[in-house]
Each structure stands twice: as C-alpha cells, then as structure tokens.
Amino acid sequence: MAYTCQDCGQESESASTITIYDEQGVEDRLRLLCPECYEEWLYSLKG
C-alpha cells in the first residue's frame, strides 16, 4: 500500500502518523509523513 506524504506529496511504502494539537492541548488533526519528512520533523523538535 502506498501512502502520500501530507508534507511533501511524495508517495512512500511506509509512513508515520503525527498528531497535531491546538493551543489548548486538544487533538486537532493527524498527518501522514514519509520517512524523510518524519526525520526532519523529529530533528526540528530537538531544536
């Protein structure tokens, strides 16, 4: 099954799901990221 990354639009055989929360800490939405975008997202959390 191919997934489409919601960040870069690339199709990938694997994907990671991240949860986006609003300012009040309530779950707002889910996003599918390809391995490359997921790695970049994780790196951005480290600062």
N, C-alpha and C positions, 0 to 999 in steps of 0.2 A: 504494500500500500504506500503510495506516495503522499507526502504532506507538502503543503505550500507554506513557507515561512511568512508570517504576517509582518515581518520587518523588512526583509529584502526581496521577497517574492520568489525566491529560489525553491525549486522542488527538491525534496530530500526523502530518502527512505526512512529516516529517523527524525524525530522532533522532540523537543522538550516543551512542556507547558509551564508558563509562569502565571502567577496571579497578580493582578494589579489592584491595589487598594486605593480608595479615595482618601481625602483629608481626615475624615472621621474614623478611618480604620476599617471601613466596611468594604467587603469584596465588591469590586466594580466590574471587572471582566477578566477573562482568560486570554492568553496569547500563545500561539504556537511559534517556536523559534527553531530554525535549523541549527545544527551543531556549532557552526561558526558564529552565528548571531548570539547563541546562548553563551558561548565562551566570552564574547565581547561584553555581554550583559553582566556575567559574573565578575569579570575584571573591573567593570565600572562600579560595582558595589564595594570593591576593595579601596577605591579612591586612588 
